[in-house]
Every structure is written in C-alpha cells, then in structure tokens.
Amino acid sequence: MYSKEIEVKTGGRAVVHDLTKQAEAFLAEAEAADGLLHVFVPHATAGLAILETGAGSDDDLLTALDELLPRDNRWRHQHGSSGHGRDHVLPALVPPYASVPVLGGSPALGTWQSICLVDTNIDNPVRHVRFSYLAG
C-alpha cells in the first residue's frame, strides 16, 4: 500500500473543498494501475463526500447540513465558537472516509462526481487528508 497525507487550508468558513485533482496527482505519484483509493480525514469535525461541485450541489449540501445541524447552543459539546458542537456530529452524517475504485491509474468516478472534503468547523482552518492506494 502507498499512502500520503496532504494539508488543506479550508479557512474560517464552512466549505466543500474539491480534492479530485490532489487525488489524481497522488495516484500518478503512486504509479497506480488498477486498485482502490481510500481517502481519510483524521479529524473529529470533518468528513468526505462524493458529489457534483460547481453547479450548486456543494452549496446545497452546506445548506442542508445547516438545517439538519443548526449552529446554535443546543449541543452538549460546547467549546469553541457558538454551535461548534454540531461540527462533532457531522462525521456521523458525512463520514471521514471514502473509497473509490481506480482503473488504469485514474479514479473511476462518474461524469459529475468529485471527491470532496466537507468542513463546517470554522475554528480549525487547516485540515489533513490521507490518500492510500491499494494495488489490485
């Protein structure tokens, strides 16, 4: 298995950050052929999603998360900014991992699919993402 961790700066606002280009670069560096790409976020307040970006779906996801997990003081986990407890619930809905088949060295994603970091934690502007490639 070949594995590498990258750093992603997400800033001080909720974001859906497209990781597809970084995943493709990682697979090229790994000299990937056929196998499996596993992506993992070692954080208690971020997740990974495979979805369309750039046509509004990324913003729709953040809006849906705001509706499901309001940023207010209802949460028992109460440190950091107001409503931060909801960020700790996020990985139960948007898991901190994703696995994608790799064919011919490229992620076998659908036409409009992207691998995305979902980060609603405004208190932590830097994230780490681990890419792992397992050859078939």
C-alpha positions, -999 to 999 in steps of 0.1 A, spaced: 0 0 0 12 35 -8 0 63 15 5 101 18 -10 128 39 -17 163 25 -26 196 42 -57 215 31 -64 251 42 -101 255 45 -103 290 60 -127 303 86 -160 293 70 -179 261 61 -166 246 28 -169 218 4 -134 215 -9 -128 195 -41 -99 170 -36 -102 153 -70 -71 169 -86 -50 161 -55 -63 125 -56 -53 122 -93 -18 136 -86 -14 112 -57 -24 83 -79 2 94 -106 28 97 -79 19 62 -67 22 49 -103 -13 34 -98 -28 10 -122 -60 -9 -110 -68 -9 -74 -85 11 -47 -81 47 -35 -90 52 1 -93 88 14 -94 95 51 -97 127 72 -82 122 107 -104 149 123 -134 147 146 -152 176 128 -148 170 91 -160 144 65 -157 133 29 -184 132 2 -185 123 -34 -208 147 -52 -210 172 -80 -194 206 -74 -196 239 -91 -233 237 -101 -247 244 -67 -247 209 -51 -218 219 -29 -237 249 -15 -269 228 -13 -250 203 9 -238 230 33 -274 245 34 -288 210 42 -262 205 69 -271 239 84 -307 228 85 -300 194 100 -273 206 124 -280 242 133 -251 263 145 -267 273 179 -262 264 215 -284 233 217 -254 210 216 -240 194 248 -204 196 233 -198 233 240 -163 245 234 -151 268 207 -173 291 187 -211 291 192 -227 260 178 -194 241 174 -210 210 190 -227 204 157 -193 200 139 -187 170 161 -219 154 149 -211 160 112 -189 128 107 -219 107 117 -237 120 86 -207 128 63 -182 101 72 -145 108 75 -136 83 47 -144 74 11 -132 46 -11 -131 49 -49 -121 22 -75 -90 30 -95 -89 18 -131 -59 25 -154 -44 48 -128 -75 71 -125 -103 73 -100 -134 56 -115 -157 85 -107 -189 92 -126 -191 121 -150 -201 147 -125 -186 132 -93 -158 148 -73 -141 137 -41 -147 165 -15 -137 174 19 -167 187 39 -156 210 67 -181 231 87 -157 238 116 -149 275 115 -125 271 144 -100 249 125 -87 264 92 -62 237 84 -71 200 77 -51 169 68 -63 143 43 -47 109 39 -47 92 5 -40 55 4 -37 34 -27 -40 -4 -26 -30 -21 -58 -54 -47 -72 
